[in-house]
Amino acid sequence: MNWLGYCRVGVLVPSLLWVALVGGLLLLAPNAQADDFPEYRLKVAFLYNFSLFTEWPAEVGPTLQFCLQGTDPFGRDLDALQGKPVGARSLQVQRKAGNDSLKGCHIVFIAASALERLPRVLDEVRGLPVLLVADSPGAAGQGVMLNLSVAQNNKISFEANLLAARTAHLQLSSKLLRLATEVIQ
């Protein structure tokens, strides 16, 4: 089983969610060293779990288009999401150049290199069921729904912008919100 297979936490009880999202990756992987799971590989696991713990409107259809905006910090690790199940849907990965349209995207990761484009991205997806994710300081306060960060203890954490998610007609699971370091209402 690959590393992403260890990341499916949809069947775990809420009290185990945090372990599955962060520490569980290392604990469940046989003979895993911390170096085996660098920052962006772990962030890919978080992205997958974000998709699992988001309720999508029926209009989205059978495929969730995951779009990366900006310079790719994930490399081949992001390709592991290709075809992964999200409930009855599956993920498809697309890398978008700076001026490419985000039409048809359902999850958009805005890389740090593209953060200056955030106002344009927000305008383009306004009112659409698009989960915006970033890993840049202050991004949640600017309208990104989930913003990843690395805490002082080298653990990955995230903040959630519940107001932005509701505006996009997305429902973030209470299980997910309980793990956020901050929830913007």
Secondary structure, DSSP 4 states (H G I P E B T S, - for coil): --GGGGG--TTS-HHHHHIIIIIHHHHHSTT--GGGS-HHHHHHHHHHHHHHTEEPPGGG-SEEEEEEESS-SSGGGGGGGTT-EETTEEEEEEEE-TT---TT-SEEEE-GGGGGGHHHHHHHHTTS--EEEE-STTTGGGT-SEEEEE-TTS-EEEEEEHHHHHHTT-EE-HHHHTT-SEEE-
